[in-house]
Amino acid sequence: MTSTQKTIKAGILGASGYTGAEAMRLLLRHPGVDLTLLTADRKAGQSVEEVYPHLGGYGLPDMISVADADWSSVDVVFCGLPHGTTQEIIATLPGSVKVVDLSADFRLRDPETYAEWYGHEHRALELQKKAVYGLTEFNRDDVKAARLVACPGCYPTAALLAMLPLVSAGLVDPEDIVIDAKSGITGAGRGLKQNTLFSEAGEGLSPYSVAKHRHAPEIEQEIAKSAGVAAGDIRVNFVPHLIPMSRGELVTCHVRLTGGKTVADLKGAYHNAFENEPFVRLLSDGAMPQTQMVRGSNLCVINAFEDRIPGRATVIAAIDNLVKGSSGQAVQNMNLMFGFEETLGLEQAPLFP
């Protein structure tokens, strides 16, 4: 049986959020997936068309509450629920159901770090120990064998794709990394918040969570692992910003080169790391990564530039925060977990303009 001849049944928990909608959009065109379960407690009883008109007419099931879910009807669930809620629900699922988690509940390996940044003790420690961090390009083999995959946050996805090849090759100082990150407003979720109202967010650029964003320890965790040092030994300067556009994310990373290394060495490391990767592209010399290059796609584009300060370089990466930064990466991981072609359902080219 080939990968495209088999069919699995999938559910989406938190289907009324932006990541849930994006997962629906992608999975609708996946030839090996039937969407059989959609939960959204606040929208329970409503049709998909009522919640997301652009997804009407595809015969998707109505949204129901988690309490009414029949887990025997699915082989895999995508969890787009708030942190804290996910771990409690996943702990009740049958062991036969695989989980692709888009929340933050299983990204951090250290329970104490989780409690520090998320304000409560982890409630599913045994599951946390078994979770695989789903940065696909670096954990592919572990993802294939996993029952529970913790998909990275959108900022860590872009930042780590830019940083890990350089850190693992010893080309940059892992203790001197500055990440200036910018994301579209969908990164803040679909809930009503004053700072994301059109008149508040439009025509402006706003930093937020300076020195306290929850994606910082996730980035530090993976950089420390790549550098071969203990978790907690790495600190990065990370500042996110809100951009008045619906989707898209761009990170500008400032690094110190080691031992006389050059930007040519950085590009060589990217070539070695991503030459055969379907969703990561090193741009040609001088080409600037832009969010317009990846909109609606599962792509990440990267390039490196010399800094005017000797011994330093600037690395820029762009992704669509809802696709490669969230639901697209989740589908990519699901494909590996079930033996599908990794690119299945994700072949769409970027949308421009």
C-alpha positions in Angstrom: 0.0 0.0 0.0 1.5 3.4 -0.9 1.3 6.4 1.3 -1.4 8.0 -0.8 -3.6 4.9 -0.9 -4.2 4.8 2.9 -6.5 7.2 4.8 -6.4 8.2 8.4 -9.0 10.0 10.4 -8.1 13.3 12.1 -9.6 15.6 14.6 -8.8 19.2 15.5 -9.2 20.4 19.0 -9.7 24.2 19.1 -10.9 24.3 15.5 -12.4 27.8 15.8 -9.0 29.5 16.3 -6.7 30.7 13.6 -4.4 27.6 13.8 -7.4 25.4 13.7 -8.7 27.1 10.6 -5.4 26.8 8.9 -5.1 23.1 9.8 -8.6 22.6 8.2 -7.6 24.4 5.1 -4.4 22.3 4.6 -6.0 19.0 5.5 -8.9 19.5 3.2 -6.5 19.1 0.3 -4.6 16.2 1.9 -5.4 13.0 0.0 -4.7 10.7 3.0 -6.7 12.5 5.7 -10.4 12.6 6.5 -11.4 15.3 9.0 -14.0 13.6 11.2 -13.9 15.6 14.5 -13.8 19.3 15.2 -14.1 20.7 18.7 -14.6 24.3 19.8 -16.4 24.6 23.1 -17.5 28.3 22.6 -18.7 27.5 19.1 -20.2 24.1 19.8 -23.2 23.3 17.7 -22.2 25.7 14.9 -21.2 24.7 11.4 -17.7 25.4 10.0 -19.3 27.8 7.5 -20.8 29.8 10.4 -17.4 30.1 12.1 -15.2 30.3 9.0 -17.3 31.1 5.8 -14.3 30.5 3.5 -14.3 26.8 4.6 -18.0 26.2 3.9 -19.2 23.8 1.3 -16.6 21.1 2.0 -18.8 18.8 4.0 -16.9 19.2 7.3 -18.5 18.0 10.5 -20.1 20.6 12.8 -18.1 21.8 15.8 -18.8 20.1 19.1 -17.5 20.4 22.7 -14.5 18.4 23.8 -16.8 16.6 26.3 -18.9 15.2 23.4 -15.9 14.0 21.4 -15.7 10.3 20.3 -12.0 9.6 20.4 -12.5 6.2 18.7 -13.4 8.1 15.5 -9.8 9.5 15.1 -6.3 8.2 14.5 -4.7 11.6 15.3 -5.7 14.9 16.9 -4.2 18.3 16.3 -4.4 20.3 19.5 -4.8 24.1 19.1 -6.0 24.7 22.7 -4.7 27.2 25.3 -1.7 26.0 27.4 -2.7 24.2 30.5 -5.9 22.9 28.9 -4.1 20.7 26.3 -2.1 18.6 28.8 -5.2 17.7 30.8 -7.2 16.6 27.7 -4.3 14.7 26.1 -3.8 12.8 29.3 -7.3 11.3 28.9 -6.9 10.2 25.3 -6.6 6.5 24.3 -3.0 5.5 23.7 -3.9 4.6 20.1 -4.6 8.2 19.2 -1.5 10.1 18.1 -1.2 13.8 19.1 0.2 16.7 17.2 0.2 19.5 19.8 0.3 23.2 18.6 0.1 24.6 22.1 3.1 25.3 24.4 2.3 22.5 26.9 5.0 20.0 25.8 7.7 22.2 24.2 9.8 22.7 27.4 11.6 19.6 28.7 12.3 20.9 32.2 9.1 21.0 34.4 10.6 23.7 36.6 11.2 25.9 33.5 7.6 25.3 32.4 6.2 26.2 35.8 8.3 29.4 35.9 7.1 30.7 32.5 3.5 29.4 32.5 2.6 30.0 36.1 1.6 26.5 37.2 3.0 23.0 37.6 2.8 20.7 34.6 -0.1 18.4 35.0 1.0 15.5 32.7 4.6 14.9 33.5 4.7 11.4 32.2 3.5 12.6 28.8 6.0 15.5 28.9 8.9 13.0 29.2 7.7 11.2 26.0 7.0 14.3 23.9 9.2 14.9 20.9 10.1 18.5 19.9 8.7 18.9 16.4 11.2 21.1 14.6 11.0 18.7 11.7 14.3 19.4 10.0 16.3 18.6 13.1 14.2 15.9 14.8 12.8 14.0 11.8 13.7 10.4 13.0 12.3 11.0 16.5 9.1 12.5 15.0 8.6 9.4 12.9 8.5 7.2 16.0 6.6 9.6 18.3 3.1 9.3 19.6 3.1 12.9 20.9 4.8 15.7 19.0 5.2 19.2 20.5 5.3 21.6 17.6 7.5 24.6 18.1 6.2 28.1 18.5 6.2 30.4 15.5 9.1 32.6 16.7 11.2 29.6 17.7 10.6 27.9 14.3 12.0 30.9 12.4 14.8 31.6 14.9 16.0 28.1 15.3 16.0 27.3 11.6 18.3 30.4 11.3 20.5 29.6 14.3 20.9 25.8 14.8 23.0 25.1 11.7 25.4 27.8 12.7 25.5 26.9 16.4 26.0 23.2 15.8 28.9 23.9 13.4 30.6 26.2 15.9 30.4 29.2 13.6 28.8 31.7 16.0 29.0 32.4 19.7 25.8 30.9 21.2 26.1 33.3 24.2 25.9 36.4 21.9 22.7 36.1 19.9 20.2 39.0 19.5 16.9 38.1 17.9 14.7 41.0 16.6 11.4 39.3 15.7 8.2 40.6 14.0 4.9 38.8 13.5 1.5 39.4 12.0 -1.5 39.9 14.2 -2.8 36.3 13.9 0.1 35.3 16.1 -1.9 36.9 19.0 -4.9 34.5 18.4 -8.5 35.2 17.5 -9.7 36.3 20.9 -10.8 39.9 21.3 -7.9 42.0 22.7 -7.6 45.8 22.8 -4.1 45.8 21.3 -5.1 43.9 18.2 -8.1 46.0 17.3 -7.7 47.5 13.9 -7.5 51.1 15.2 -5.0 50.1 17.8 -2.7 47.9 15.8 -3.0 49.4 12.3 -0.5 51.9 11.0 1.9 51.1 13.8 4.6 48.8 15.0 4.6 47.6 18.7 7.1 45.7 20.7 5.7 43.5 23.4 6.7 41.1 26.2 10.2 42.6 26.2 12.6 40.3 28.1 9.7 38.1 29.2 8.2 36.4 26.1 7.5 32.7 26.7 9.2 31.7 23.4 12.6 32.8 24.8 13.2 29.7 27.0 12.2 27.5 24.1 14.7 29.1 21.8 17.4 28.9 24.5 16.6 25.2 25.2 17.2 24.2 21.6 20.3 26.4 21.1 21.8 24.9 24.3 21.1 21.4 23.0 22.7 22.2 19.6 25.7 23.8 21.3 26.2 20.8 23.5 25.8 22.7 26.8 23.5 22.2 29.7 20.0 23.7 29.4 20.0 27.0 31.2 23.5 27.9 30.2 22.3 29.9 27.2 20.5 33.2 27.2 19.4 35.1 24.1 18.3 38.6 23.6 14.8 38.2 22.1 12.3 40.9 21.5 9.0 40.3 19.5 7.0 43.0 17.7 3.5 43.1 16.4 3.2 44.1 12.7 -0.2 45.4 11.3 -0.6 42.5 8.8 -2.7 39.3 9.1 0.1 36.8 8.7 3.8 36.5 8.2 6.9 36.5 10.4 10.4 37.8 10.0 13.4 37.4 12.4 16.6 39.4 12.2 19.3 37.7 14.2 22.6 39.4 15.1 25.5 37.1 15.8 29.2 37.1 16.7 31.3 35.0 14.4 33.9 32.7 16.0 37.6 32.1 15.1 37.7 34.2 12.0 34.7 32.7 10.4 32.9 34.5 7.5 29.5 34.9 6.1 30.6 32.5 3.4 31.1 29.9 6.2 27.5 30.6 7.4 26.1 30.0 3.9 28.1 26.8 3.6 26.5 25.6 6.9 23.0 26.4 5.6 23.8 24.7 2.3 24.9 21.5 4.2 21.9 21.6 6.5 19.1 22.5 4.0 20.3 21.4 0.6 17.7 18.5 0.5 15.1 20.1 2.7 11.8 20.7 0.8 10.7 23.7 2.9 13.8 25.6 3.7 15.6 27.7 1.1 18.8 29.6 1.2 18.5 32.7 -1.0 21.0 33.9 -3.5 23.7 36.4 -2.5 22.3 39.7 -1.5 18.6 38.6 -1.7 16.6 39.8 1.3 14.1 37.4 2.9 10.6 38.9 3.0 7.3 37.7 4.3 5.9 38.2 0.8 8.0 35.3 -0.3 6.3 32.7 1.9 2.7 33.9 2.5 0.3 30.9 2.6 3.1 28.4 2.2 5.1 26.0 4.4 8.4 27.6 3.3 11.2 29.3 5.2 13.6 31.5 3.4 17.0 32.5 4.9 20.0 34.5 4.1 23.1 35.8 5.9 24.9 39.2 5.5 28.1 40.8 6.7 27.6 43.3 9.5 29.4 46.6 9.3 31.0 45.7 12.7 33.9 43.3 12.1 33.4 39.8 13.4 29.6 40.0 13.3 26.9 38.9 10.9 23.2 39.4 10.4 20.9 36.5 9.6 17.3 37.0 8.4 14.6 34.3 8.1 11.0 34.6 7.0 8.0 32.2 7.4 4.2 32.3 7.4 3.5 32.2 11.1 0.3 30.2 10.6 1.8 27.7 8.2 5.5 26.8 8.8 5.1 28.5 12.2 2.1 26.5 13.2 -0.4 24.3 11.2 1.8 23.6 8.2 4.6 22.3 10.4 2.0 20.3 12.3 0.9 18.6 9.0 4.5 18.0 8.1 5.1 16.2 11.4 1.8 14.2 11.0 3.0 13.1 7.6 6.1 11.6 9.1 4.2 10.0 12.0 2.0 8.1 9.6 4.4 7.3 6.8 3.1 9.8 4.3 5.3 11.7 2.0 6.6 14.6 4.1 5.4 17.2 1.6 1.9 15.8 1.2 -0.8 18.5 1.5 1.8 21.2 1.7 2.8 21.7 -1.9 1.1 25.0 -2.4 3.4 27.8 -3.6 3.4 31.2 -1.8 0.5 33.6 -2.5 1.6 36.9 -4.0 0.7 39.7 -4.0 
